[in-house]
Amino acid sequence: MLNKNIDFALVGHNYVTFLLSIGLLKRGKKVLVLDDDRFNYGDFFTNSLTLLDVEYLRTWGEFSELAPLRNIMDYLSPQNVYFYVGKKQIVLGDSPLRNYRELCRKFPHLFMDGQSGSLSDESEVKDFNKNYNDFCAKVTQIILLEKNSSKFSKIFETSIPSTLLFHFQYFFDHFAKKENLTDDEKIEFNALIFMTRGFFQNRLSTSGSRSEIMHLFFSLISPYFKLDHERLISDLLVVHQESGGEFKKLNLADLKFQRGLVKSFELESFEGIIRPKKMAFIGGYPVGLPIRLKTSTASYNCLNVTITLDERVPSFLNTKKIVFSSPSKIGTDRPFWEVYFHDKVAVFNIIMAKREGSKVDFIKDRVIQLLKEDLNTLFPEYNLGFSEVEMKYTLDVFIEDKDYKAHLRTETSLGTKLVEVLEDSAPLIFSRLKNVLYFGPYNEDSLGTFSSLIEIKKWRESL
């Protein structure tokens, strides 16, 4: 029977929620996790990891004796990602050495000089992958154990082996010296940074602080993994329930507020009134709920487009993950997209400027036209006809950052932000809710999944 008086109600069916719930349960708290389909992370967040993310989760699993995290590799499969800046293709996701050499070949003005690009020294070539792997294992363990979040940026940099730090420094120098690039190089540079920061960090920007670009650099050269998210959360749910936690795959039916507090709520199953001491929403942005976030940050949505093609895709494209942007798209309402091809199906995720109340029917024809134009630009030799098209908005959120001098900042601000959750139950009522927390991209620094894991680790120990 469902416990009606609980310490925490956590909304969001994702592995981050269960990492928080299991930590709270181990401290003797009563926890209910709700799978409400109006609030969660989207596929961009839950379906992929870099080696930094993987090592952080694995180390977390070892220290907390949490088997699914300790065996995180069982839920992963390696995957290459084909990034296109205009028609220039960059294939990443392999070993660090191969990824770095690919970047050197395709962007020699960003990643290569007489020493850093050729990697002609045999010992450096031999040790490149080992240095990278050892760095990820070392830095994630130190950060996981560190209590003071203000030290994270310094820990990250001081943990980098000197040979890898040399390569990063050459790359980062271009942020302070953009004016030395030719116009064509600068345009290409901005498109690359904008697209890859969006992909790896959920931030849309052509700049970034030293720490943000450092994380981006190590994400670019990282092996890339596809996460079997459904199987991971299924196994974490078992641990959650064995630890005494409750779980319901139901939508919140009625939130009751009183003097800036959530006093109670009901579920669609009519199981009675539930009274939580605190609530937390873990995901993107609440949709269709009587709450809103106090943020003025500009953000972008994600439009999922599933296309059934007239014929099977050519073998060249089958099972490929492609990310596309171009200099002409930067600053527009649709700056980049990703697609995964399989047999006769193409699944697109299109990053789009957030428009309140925007309906798919209003934009469907235009989106189809733009996708056809982009595909024709990329692959003019193939005629990919569309027979069926389905569109829906996902729950992914991408934050826009227009601080063009961000490269002058040294550090990120991990752990210093706290977005307020407001009551939105009636017109003109926007009071702050004192017992409701939000965890997600609006409340985190701009290191993508890595930020989310650091943030939730801090809060599970302090709530």
C-alpha positions, 0 to 999 in steps of 0.5 A: 500500500502506498505510503501517504506521508513521505519525506521526498516526492521526486518527479522524473523517470531517469537515472539521475532521479534514482541516484538521488532517491537511492542516496536519500533512502540509504539515509533513512528517508521515505521517497516516492519517485513519480514517472509523470510524462510531462516532466523528464529529461529527453533523449539528448541527455539520457542516450549518450555518455563520454568517458568522463561521464562513464568514469564518474558513474563507475566510481560512484558505483564503487564507492556507494556499492551500487551494482548498476553503476559499478557495472556501467559498461554493461549498459553501453555500446561504443558509437561514432558520431559524424559531425558536419560543419557545412559539408566538412565531415568530422568523425568522432567517438573512437579512441582519443588518439584517433579523435584528436588526429581527425580534428587536427586533419579537419581543423589544422588552424585550431588543433595543429602546429609543428608539435601538437598535430603530427604526434610524430614522437613515438612515445607520445603516440603510444601514451596518448590514449593511456594518458587520457584514460588515466586522467578521466579515472583520476579526475572523476574520483577526486571530484566525486570525493571533493566537498567544496564545489568551488575547487572543481575547476582547479582540480580538473585542470591540475589533474591533466597530464602535461602532454594533454594540457599542451594540446588543450592550451594550443586549442584554447589560445584561439578563443583569445585570438579569434581576430587572428583567424581569417574570416573563413576560419572564424566562421568555421570555428564558430560553427564547430564550437556552437554545434559541439557545445550544444551536443556535449554541453546543452549550451548554445554559444560560440564562446565559453570559459576556460573550464567549459572549453576544457571540458569540451576539448576532452569531450571531443576527443573522448570515446562516445557511448550509447546508453541503454537508458531503459535497462539502466533505470529498470535495474536502478528501480529494483535497487530503489524498491529493495531499499524501501522506495515507492514508485508510480508511473502516474501523472500528478492529478492535483497539487495543493498549495498553501503559503508558499508550500506544496501541502499535498497532491493526488495521483491519477489512480485516485489512491488518496492524498499524499503529503510530501515534506519536500518535492523535487523535479529532475529534468528539463522544463515543466509542461502542463504542471501548475509550476514554473521556473524563475529564469530569464535564460533564453532556451531552445526546445527539441523537435523529434521528427520520425520519417519513414523513407520511400526506400532503405537508406544507402549502406553508407548512411545506415546505423549512422548518427549524424549531427549537422550545422552550418555557419548560416544556421548559427543564430537562427531559430533552428541552429543544428540537428542530429539524425539516426538512420536505420533501414527505412527510418530516419529519426531527427532531433532538431534544436529549435528556439523555445516558443510558448504555445507553439504547435507542431501543425504550424511548422510541420511543412516548413520543417519538412522542407528545410530537412529535405534541403539540408539532406540534399546539401549533404548527400546530393547523390541520394534521393531520400523520399519521405513517405510518412512524417511524425513530429513531437516536442521532446523534453530536452532543454538547450540554454543559450549563452550570449556572453561573447567574452566568456573565454575571459572567465577562468572558472565555471560556477558549479554548485552556485546556482539555484533556480526557484520553483514558482506556483502557477496554479492561477492567473497572476499567482507566481509565489516561490515554493519553499519546499520544492527544488528543481534539478536540470539544465537551468540550475546547472553549469554548462558541462552537460551530463557531467554537471548534472552528475556533480550537482545531484551528488552534492544534493543527495548528501545535503538534503 
